[in-house]
Amino acid sequence: EIMLKMGVPLTEPVTQISIDNKTAYSVGEDCLLLICLVTGLTVETIEEMAEYAPAKIIVAENSLADDSAMSNAHYILRDRGIELKLV
C-alpha cells in the first residue's frame, strides 16, 4: 500500500534489512524508499537509516521515540536531502 501511495511500481524489489536491531525495508535497487514502521526510533536510528541514502524515509506517525526525536530527524534528513514521510 505504501509503495502504491508513493507512486512506486510494485515490481520494484523489496529487501528486509536490520537497522539498530529494528526491521526496515529497502524498496528499489538503489534504496529509493526506506520504510520502517516499528516504534521506538531514535535519532541514532534515523542517522543510520540516512546512511542508505534513500530519496524518502517513511515511518509511522508513532514510530519516533518522542517529539525531540521527530524534530531532530526532520533536520538531519533535510540537511541530507532526504524527505521524511509519516504514515
C-alpha positions as CSV (number, residue, x, y, z in Angstrom):
1,E,0.0,0.0,0.0
2,I,2.8,2.4,0.9
3,M,4.6,1.8,-2.4
4,L,1.4,2.5,-4.3
5,K,0.8,5.7,-2.4
6,M,4.3,6.9,-3.1
7,G,4.0,6.1,-6.8
8,V,6.5,3.2,-6.8
9,P,5.7,0.3,-9.1
10,L,5.1,-3.0,-7.3
11,T,7.7,-4.6,-9.5
12,E,10.5,-2.8,-7.6
13,P,12.5,-5.2,-5.4
14,V,11.9,-5.0,-1.6
15,T,14.7,-6.1,0.8
16,Q,14.3,-6.6,4.5
17,I,17.2,-5.0,6.4
18,S,18.0,-4.6,10.1
19,I,18.9,-1.1,11.3
20,D,19.7,-0.6,15.0
21,N,18.0,-4.0,15.7
22,K,14.8,-2.8,14.0
23,T,13.3,-4.2,10.8
24,A,13.1,-1.9,7.9
25,Y,12.5,-2.4,4.2
26,S,14.6,-1.0,1.3
27,V,12.5,-0.5,-1.8
28,G,14.2,-0.4,-5.2
29,E,17.7,-1.5,-6.2
30,D,19.2,1.9,-5.2
31,C,17.1,2.2,-2.0
32,L,14.5,4.6,-3.5
33,L,12.4,4.3,-0.3
34,L,13.4,3.1,3.2
35,I,10.3,2.1,5.2
36,C,10.3,1.4,9.0
37,L,7.0,1.1,10.9
38,V,8.3,-0.1,14.3
39,T,8.1,2.0,17.4
40,G,10.9,3.5,19.4
41,L,13.0,5.0,16.6
42,T,15.7,7.3,18.0
43,V,17.8,10.0,16.3
44,E,20.7,7.4,16.1
45,T,18.4,5.0,14.2
46,I,17.4,7.8,11.8
47,E,21.0,8.7,11.2
48,E,21.8,5.1,10.4
49,M,18.8,5.0,8.0
50,A,20.2,8.1,6.3
51,E,23.4,6.2,5.5
52,Y,21.5,4.2,3.0
53,A,20.8,7.5,1.1
54,P,17.2,6.9,0.2
55,A,15.1,9.6,-1.5
56,K,12.5,9.1,1.2
57,I,12.3,7.6,4.6
58,I,8.8,6.5,5.6
59,V,7.9,5.9,9.2
60,A,4.7,5.5,11.1
61,E,3.4,8.6,13.0
62,N,4.0,6.9,16.3
63,S,7.4,5.4,15.4
64,L,9.7,8.1,16.7
65,A,10.5,7.8,20.4
66,D,9.5,11.3,21.3
67,D,8.9,14.9,20.0
68,S,12.6,15.6,20.2
69,A,13.5,12.6,18.0
70,M,10.9,13.9,15.5
71,S,12.3,17.4,15.3
72,N,15.9,16.1,15.1
73,A,15.0,13.6,12.4
74,H,13.4,16.3,10.3
75,Y,16.6,18.5,10.4
76,I,19.0,15.6,10.0
77,L,17.2,14.3,6.9
78,R,16.6,17.8,5.5
79,D,20.3,18.6,5.6
80,R,21.0,15.3,3.7
81,G,18.3,16.0,1.1
82,I,16.1,13.1,2.2
83,E,12.4,13.5,2.6
84,L,10.7,12.3,5.7
85,K,7.1,10.9,5.3
86,L,4.8,10.0,8.1
87,V,2.1,7.4,7.5
